[in-house]
Amino acid sequence: MSAPARTSSATEPRAGAHLILYGRAWCHLCEDMRAALAPLAAAAGANIEVIDVDSDPALQARYDELVPVLACDGVELCHYRLDEARVRAALGLSAAAPGA
């Protein structure tokens, strides 16, 4: 009999999680989100892929006025500003300390 598959807990970092940041090269909100996201991704061992929505007409039509948009493993987490609590939950990181 084989051992049951291990499931990750909400407090266990999800190494290898795939984050996609949809944005634009000239967008200051996109740069702000990327900078705020970097330490969270590093703490979880997640990778960040940045995609310029202006490089693809379908992406531009979908995300045009919403950028930046952050998705994790295909699930949209936030747009305009980083929702740190939601990103931490998606990455399995513990909540930030108050005032941190």
N, C-alpha and C positions, 0 to 999 in steps of 0.2 A: 504494500500500500504506500503510495507516495505522500509526501508531506503536503499540507495545504499551501496554496500559493500565498505568498506574503503580500499583504496590502500595506500601502504607506499610510501613516497617520497624518493628521492635519498639522502636526508639529514637526514632522520630519521633512527636511528640505528635499525638493524634487530635482535632484541632479539630472541634467539633460533636458529639462523642460525647454520648450522652444517658444521664445517670445518673438513676436513680429511687431515692429513699430512702423505703422504706415504714416508717412509724412511727406514733407516737401523740403527741398534743400534750403529754401529761403525763409522757412517758418521758424520764428523764435520760440513759439510754444513747443514745436517739435524738438528743438534743441534742449529746452528746459526739461521736457519729459525724458529725453534720452539721458541727460545728466542725472536726474533724480532716480532713474531706473537702474543705472549701472551698478551702484553698490548693492542693490537688492538682488540683481541677477548674479553678481559675483558671490554673494553670501549663499545663494541656493545652488550655485554651480550650473545655472541656466545660461543658454546662449541667446543673444539678441541679433535678430536679422532686421535691418532697416531697409524699407522699401519705399522708394519715391513714387507716390501715386501718379505723378505726372508722366511716368514712364510707360503707363498702360491705360488706354482709354476706359477700360472696364473698371479699373481701380479708381481712376479719377471720377468716374460717374458715381461709384459707390461711396467713396469717402470724401469727396470734394470739400465740403464745408465743415466736416467733422474732424479733420486732422488737427493734432495727431490722434491716431487710434492705436491702442495697444491690445494685442490678442495673445493668448497663451494656449498653445496646442489647439488652435482653431476657435477658441471662445473669446469673444470680445470682452475685455475687462473695463476699459475706460476710454474716454476721448476728451480732448482739450487739456485736461490736467490729470496728473497721475493720481489715481485712487490707491494710495499706499496700502491701506487695510485690505483692499480686494486683491492687490498684487501679492501681498504677503500671504494671504490665505491660499491663493492659487499656487504659490511656490512652496507652500508648507513651511513658511518661516513664522516664528513666534511674533506676536504683536509687538510693536515698538513701545518702548517705555514712555510714559507720559512726559511731555515736554522735550522729547528727543527729536 
